[in-house]
Amino acid sequence: MGTSPKHFACNNQETKRLTIDTKVDKRTLHEIYLSSFETAVTKANPYTVMCAYNQVNGEYGAENQYLLNEVLRKQWNWDGVVVTDWGATNSRTQGLLATMDLEMPSCGGVNDKKVEAALESDPELRAQLDESVRRILTLVLKTTTDLPEVEGFDQEAHHQIAREIAHESMVLLKNEQQILPLKREDSIAVFGAFADTPRYQGGGSSHTNPTKVTNTLDALCGYTSNLEFLQGFGIFDEVCDEAALETAKRIAFSKDKVVICAGLPERYETEGIDRTHLSLPAAQITFIEEIAKVNANIVVVLNNGAPIEMPFVSKAKGILEAYLPGQAGGEAIADILFGEVSPSGKLAETFPLQLEHNPSFEHFPGEGYEVSYKEGIYVGYRFYETKQLPVLFPFGHGLTYSEFEYQTLRFRELKSQTKKRLP
């Protein structure tokens, strides 16, 4: 079994993703957009790398001489198989010359004939074709010979690992007056469609095949029977059902604490489209604000793949960012809410106060078939700190249930004996 990091590179928008030309300077390209690929390639030596649909500085990903030949092969000294995204080949001969090896899923023989015709007059193409054949056959032999017998796998052990990973990925954003962890003796109201209909994975090609899926409601019931559930709002609702809202308010008024399971529907953030806003469906915001009028002890659990605006942030004493937590996400959420596991996750991104504060807001999605990364290296925390722009939650933020502090910190200067020139 091997891995395939993708999509190489600068495949950062879905709008016109098949044709868009990303204009990016070399410093930004290497420091921001290639650094994670470099770590994966040089540290883990993956079997394959999948190139992107888009162009980077005028060349498509599947035939980009700089990315594939200069960076991937020469600078990173990688000798694995470069594979296209499905249907991403524009010129098979130019792809071969750039060291792209495997066209997927097929060309129906059309590109084969073009390559055959070009071989007659291009010795460099023949040499690159031989190299591609060598790399592909090496991969075939690596994955088909001397393989150990596999008897299957322990599904329960697999599920427990998924549960542990989910624990570590969740971030406690807010815990005012130590509303969390919940106590078993608390009377609790649970609201929200995400409680019993979990969103645990991304959309499109990021769909997974779980062995089983747990939901938050069932997992919470495993900790306490002193719980009352009402869905209150649907996943896609933009307008609250007034009758359901009034019933929810009566339930919430009688409870010690309220857990509201909110989030983004899959169709808001999925392959093939870009988000046009950072808002939750309007019904969810209304619901949270209305429940806060009758019970101040609110915990909001979020299932979403990327930052959202939170106009309700002052109305909730606790906010747990659970992201898209996988098949064991329901149990992991309950474990953290009841303190069986202390949250330890930290934000790997900045949550802005509003969409307009995003560093690429003025340049996205580009003009015509070109997008310029004019923000350069000033993305994420670099942008917000440089601009001194207030944020909702900063990069690296994340609370836990224990308390500690750092004291008497000391730093020692290390002088490097080597100099490295940036590409």
N, C-alpha and C positions, 0 to 999 in steps of 0.2 A: 504494500500500500504506500502510495506516495502523495505528495501535496502539490498544489499548483497555485501559487500566489497570483492574484489578478486584481485589477486590470492594469497592465503596464503601458502607459502611465498617464497621469493627469485626466483620468476618466471620472471627473468630479461633478458632472451634470448630466441629466437625462434629456434635457431639451436639445434637440438636434444631435443626439449623441453619436449618430452614425456618420456625421459629416463635419461637426464643429471643429474648428482649428484653434487649439489652445496656444496663445502666445504668452510665453513665460521666459524670464531671463534665467541664465544658468545658475546663479546663486540661489534663487528661489526654487528652481527645479530640484537642485541637489539637497538643499537644506530642509525643504518642506516636503516635497512630493516624492523624492526618491529615497529618502533616508530609511523609511520603514522597509521598503523593498530591499535595500542594501543589507540591512540586518538579517532579513529572512534568507536572502540568497547566500551571503557569505558565512553565516553562522549555521544554517540548517541544510544547505545544499539541496534544495527541493528538486524533485524529478523533472518538473516542467514549470514554465512560467507562461501565463496567458497574456497576450498583448491586447490592447484596447481597440475599440471601434474608431475613436476620435483621432484627429491629427494633433501632433505636437510640433509647433513651429514649422508648419508647412508640409509635414510628412505623416502619412497614416501610421498608426501604431504597428501594423503588421508588416510595414516596409521601412520603418524608421531606422536609418543607418546609425544615427547618433545613439538612440536608446538601446537598440539591440546589439549592434556590433561594437560600438565604441565603449558604452557603459557596461552593459550586461556581460559581454564576452571578454573584453580587454581589461577594463578597469576592475571589474569584480571577478574576473578569471573563472567564469562559470561555463560549464560544458554540457548543460542539460538541454532538454528539448523545448523550444519555443513553439507554442501552439496558439492558433488564432481563436478569438471568440467566434461564435457561430455566425458564419457568413461575413466575417470581417476582412476577407481578402479582396483587395482592389487590383493589385498587379502581382501575380504569382511569381513572375521572374524577378521583379524588384524585391519582393519578399525574400526569395532565396538569396539574393545578393546581400541582403541585410541580415542573413542568418536565421530567418524565420523558417522553421522546419516542417510543421504539420498543419495543413489546412483542414479546418473542420466546418461543417460535418462532412462535406463532399463538394466536388465541383462538377459532378456528372461527366467527367472526362474533358470538359472544355479547357481548363487550365493545363491539363496534362499535354494536350496537343500544342498549346502555346509554348510550354517549356521545351518540348521536343524540337519544335521549329527553331527556337532561340539557341539551343545547344550547338547547332551546326556552326555558328559564327561567333560564339562567346565562350572562350576557354575558362574565363573566371566563373561563369555561371556553372559550367560542368564541375569545376573544383568545389564550388559551394554545394552543389547537389550531392556530390560524393560525401561531403562532410555531414549534410543533413541525414543522408541514409545511414551513415555511421552512428550518429547520435540516436536516431530512432531505433536502430537494431540493438544498440546498447541498452536502451530503455526496455525493449521487448525481452531481451535476455535477462535483465535484472528483475523483471516482474513475472517471469514464467519458468525459471529454472531453479532447482534446489530449494523450493519453497517448503516450509514446514507444514505438516498437516494441521488443519484448523478444525476443531470439533464444535465450533459455535462459540457463543459468549454468554456470560452470566448477565442476564437482563437486569436483575435486581442490583447487582454491583454497578452496572452501567448507570442505572437510575440514581443510585446514591452519589456517584461521582457528579452527575448532572446537578444534583441538589447542592452539593458542596460548591460547585462552580457558580451556581446561581447566588448562593450566600455571598460569595466574594465579589460578585459583580454589582450588587445593589448598594445604593448610596443613601444614607440618611441625611436629608437636606436640612431638616428643621426638627427640633425636639424641645419646644417651649414648655417650661414648667415640668420638664421630664414626664410628659404625657405617655411616653413609651419607656420601657416595655409595658404592655397591657398586663393586667393581673387577672388571674382566673376567676377571682370573685367579682370582677367588674361586670356590670350588665352592659351589653354591647349591642349596638345596632350596626348592621352591615348593609350598605347600599351600593348600587352600581352594577351594570351589566358585566363589567370585567371581573366581578367576583365569581360568577358561575360560568362565564364564557370567556376563558382566558385568551389573551393574545400573547403568545409565547414565542413567535418567530417572525421573521421578515416576510416580505412579499416577493412574488416572482421567483427568480432563480435561487433565492435564499430560503425557499421552503425546505423543510427537513422531514425525515421519516421517524417520528418518535416511537419508542416501544410502548409508552403510555403517556397520558397527559393528566396532571393533577390541577385542580382549580383551587383558588384561594378560599372560597366558602367552605368546601369540604375539609380543607386543611385546618381552618380556624375551628370548625366543629370538633376536630380531633383534640383541641386544647380545652374547649369549654362548651357546656350545653346552655350557658346563660347568654344566649345570643338570639337575635331576631333579624331575619333577612327580608328585605324588600328590594326588588331590582331598582325601582324608582325612575330609571332612564335607560333607554336602549343605547347600543354602541354608536349608532349613526344619528341619534336624535338631535335636531337643532332647536326644537321647541319642547319645553317640559309639558308632560301630561299633568294638568292641574289637579286632577283627582289623586293621582299617584303621589304628587308632591305633598298634598295636604295629609295624606295617610303617612307618608314618610316623616313629616314634621311632628305628627302626634307620637309616632314611635320614638323618634329622636329625643323628644322632650322628656320621655320617661326613662332614658338610659343614662348610665354614667359616662359612656364614651361612644363615639360614632366613628366607624371606619367607612370611608367612601372610596370605592375602587374605580378610578377614572383612567382615561388614556385616549390614544389615537386609534381610529379604525385602520385596518390594513390598507384600505384604498387611499388613505391620506399620505402614506409613505411607502411606496412600493416601486419595484423596478419599472422603468418606462416613463415615469412622471417625476417632476420636481414639485416640492411643496411650494404653495403660493402664499402661505401664512404660517404663523407659529401658534395658532390658537387651537384649543380643544373645541370639540363641537359645543355650540352655544348652550345647549340644554345642560351640559355637565357643569359649566360655570354658574349658571343660574341656580342649579340644584345645590351646589356647595354653598353659595351665598345665602340661599333661603334656609338651609338647615342650620347655618351658623347663627341665625336669628333666634333659634330655640335651644341650641346646645353649643356652647363654646368649645367643648372638648372634642375637636374634630381631628382625625388623622386621615390624610389623603394618600392613597397608594397609586402610583402612576405606572402605566404600561405604555411605553412609547419608545421609538428608536432613536430619537434625537431631541434636542432642546425644544421646550415650549414656553410660551408666555404664561405667567401665572397671576392674573388679576386677583385671584383669591388668596394669595400668599399670606396676607395679614389675617385671614379668617380661619386658617388652619394652624393648630398648635404643632402638629406633626406632619411631615411630608417625607415619604419614602419613595425614592426614584428606583423602581424595580426594572426599568427598561424592558427588553424582550427576553425573559429569563429562561426560556427553554422548557422542556417537558416537565421538570420538577419545580417549576417556578411557584406554583401554588403553595407547596409545602415550604419552600424557602422563604416566601413572604410571611407565612404564619410563624415560622421559626424565629424570624427577626422581630415581628410584632410582639410576640410573647416572651422574648428575651432568651429563648433557648440558644440562640446564636446572637452575638453582639455584632452589629454592622461594622464593617471595616473598609468598605469601598470608598474610593475617591473619584471625583469627576475627572474624566479624561478630556473634558471640553468645557468651555465657558457657556453658561446660560445667560443670554443677553436680556435686558429688560424688554426690548421690543425688536421686531424684525429689522427696522431701519438702522439699528446699531450694528448689524452684521458687517464685518469689514469688506465683504464682496458685494454688498447691497447695490452700490452705485454702478457696478460693472457687469452684474449678472442679468440676463443670460448672454450678453454680448450683442453685437450688431451684425445682422446678416448671418454669415456662417463663420464668424470669428469672435472669440472671447479673449480679452486681454486681462491677465492677472496683474492689474495695476497696483493692487495692494502689496505686491511683492512678498517679503517675508513677514509682513505685519498682519498675521492671521492669529486667531485665538488670543491667548493672554498677551502676546506681544503687542497686538493692536490695542487692546483695552488699557493696558498699562501705559503704553506710549501716549495714547490720547487722553489718559486719565478719565476714562468714561466709566460711570457706575454700572455695575452688572447685577443681575438677579442672584446668581451664585457663581463664584469664581472657579477657574481651573484649579483642581486639587482639593476642592472643598469636600468634606465628608465627616460626619459626626459619628460618635460611638457611644456606648452606654457607660463606659468607664471614664474617669477623669485623671488627667496627668498634665505635667508641664515640663518644659525643657529649661534647665538652668546652667549657668556657667559654661556657655558654649565657647569653644576655642577653635581657631582655624590655623592651619599650617600651610605656608606657601610652598608649592612644588614647582620647580623650574624644569621645563621640558628641555631635553638635550637634542631633540629633533625638530625639524621644521617641515610642515606639510603644506603644499600649495593647493588651494581649492581649485577644482576644475573650472 
